[in-house]
Amino acid sequence: MNSRAKGASFERLVVNMILEATGLRKDHCYRTPLSGGHAQYRNDQPGDLFISDTLFEKFPFVVEAKHNRTWKPGVMFEPRKQERDWLAQVTRDSARGRDGASPLLVMRGNGTEIFAAM
């Protein structure tokens, strides 16, 4: 699987986890077109996922999802440039998002569990 397909698949997994945890329907959370790069969403919906107003009341986050072949959880104790860049990206995006939005970085490496950093 190429990296783009792997990233899209991981974003869908994160969406499904959020929807399952909140009990909301698919129209409340989904991948933004081009993983948050679509002009329609960049200002009010930064990040990788569209979050509806209803979901935002329960889950006030801007989400950046990263599935990287070489990522390992231990590096978060001494983040490399890659992890610092990811954290900076989601922090910038949350500052541009809705009032009260917090950054949430969701990460996974090949063969690892899913981890989140706020």
C-alpha positions as CSV (number, residue, x, y, z in Angstrom):
1,M,0.0,0.0,0.0
2,N,1.4,3.4,-0.9
3,S,1.8,6.1,1.8
4,R,-1.2,8.2,0.5
5,A,-3.5,5.2,0.7
6,K,-2.1,4.2,4.1
7,G,-2.7,7.7,5.4
8,A,-6.3,7.8,4.0
9,S,-7.0,4.4,5.5
10,F,-5.7,5.5,8.9
11,E,-7.8,8.7,8.8
12,R,-10.9,6.6,8.1
13,L,-10.0,4.4,11.1
14,V,-9.7,7.4,13.4
15,V,-13.0,8.7,12.1
16,N,-14.7,5.4,12.8
17,M,-13.2,5.3,16.3
18,I,-14.5,8.8,17.1
19,L,-18.0,8.0,15.7
20,E,-18.1,4.8,17.7
21,A,-17.1,6.5,20.9
22,T,-19.6,9.3,20.5
23,G,-22.5,7.4,19.0
24,L,-22.9,9.9,16.1
25,R,-23.5,9.3,12.4
26,K,-21.0,9.5,9.6
27,D,-22.1,13.1,8.6
28,H,-20.7,14.4,11.9
29,C,-17.1,13.3,11.2
30,Y,-15.3,12.4,8.0
31,R,-12.0,12.9,6.2
32,T,-11.7,16.3,4.8
33,P,-11.0,16.3,1.0
34,L,-7.3,16.1,0.4
35,S,-6.7,15.5,4.2
36,G,-7.5,19.0,5.3
37,G,-6.0,20.7,2.3
38,H,-9.2,21.6,0.5
39,A,-9.8,25.4,0.4
40,Q,-13.4,25.1,1.6
41,Y,-12.2,23.6,4.9
42,R,-8.9,25.3,5.6
43,N,-10.2,28.2,7.6
44,D,-13.0,26.8,9.7
45,Q,-12.1,23.1,9.5
46,P,-8.3,22.8,9.6
47,G,-6.8,19.4,10.2
48,D,-7.5,16.0,8.6
49,L,-11.1,15.5,9.8
50,F,-14.3,17.4,9.4
51,I,-15.9,17.8,12.9
52,S,-19.6,18.9,13.0
53,D,-20.8,21.5,15.5
54,T,-22.7,18.7,17.4
55,L,-19.5,16.5,17.6
56,F,-17.4,19.6,18.5
57,E,-19.5,20.0,21.7
58,K,-18.4,16.5,22.8
59,F,-15.0,16.4,21.0
60,P,-13.5,19.9,20.7
61,F,-10.3,18.9,18.8
62,V,-8.5,19.6,15.5
63,V,-7.2,16.2,14.5
64,E,-4.0,15.5,12.6
65,A,-3.6,11.7,11.8
66,K,-0.1,10.4,11.0
67,H,0.6,6.8,10.0
68,N,4.3,6.5,9.4
69,R,6.2,3.3,8.6
70,T,9.2,4.0,10.9
71,W,7.4,5.8,13.8
72,K,7.8,4.3,17.2
73,P,6.1,5.5,20.4
74,G,9.3,5.9,22.4
75,V,10.4,8.8,20.2
76,M,7.7,11.0,21.8
77,F,10.0,11.2,24.9
78,E,12.6,12.8,22.7
79,P,10.8,13.9,19.6
80,R,12.7,14.0,16.3
81,K,12.2,16.8,13.8
82,Q,9.4,14.8,12.2
83,E,7.3,14.6,15.5
84,R,8.1,18.3,16.4
85,D,6.8,19.3,12.9
86,W,3.6,17.2,13.3
87,L,3.0,18.8,16.7
88,A,3.6,22.3,15.4
89,Q,1.3,21.7,12.5
90,V,-1.7,20.5,14.6
91,T,-1.0,23.3,17.1
92,R,-1.1,25.9,14.3
93,D,-4.2,24.4,12.8
94,S,-6.0,24.3,16.2
95,A,-5.2,28.0,16.7
96,R,-6.8,28.8,13.3
97,G,-9.9,26.6,14.0
98,R,-12.9,27.2,16.1
99,D,-12.7,28.9,19.5
100,G,-12.0,26.3,22.1
101,A,-10.4,23.8,19.7
102,S,-7.5,21.8,21.1
103,P,-4.8,20.1,19.0
104,L,-4.9,16.3,18.9
105,L,-2.1,14.4,17.1
106,V,-3.0,10.7,16.4
107,M,-0.1,8.6,15.4
108,R,0.7,5.0,14.4
109,G,3.7,3.2,13.1
110,N,3.8,0.0,11.2
111,G,3.0,-2.7,13.8
112,T,2.3,-0.3,16.6
113,E,-0.7,0.6,18.6
114,I,-2.4,4.0,18.0
115,F,-1.2,6.8,20.2
116,A,-2.4,10.4,20.7
117,A,-0.7,13.5,21.9
118,M,-2.4,16.7,23.0
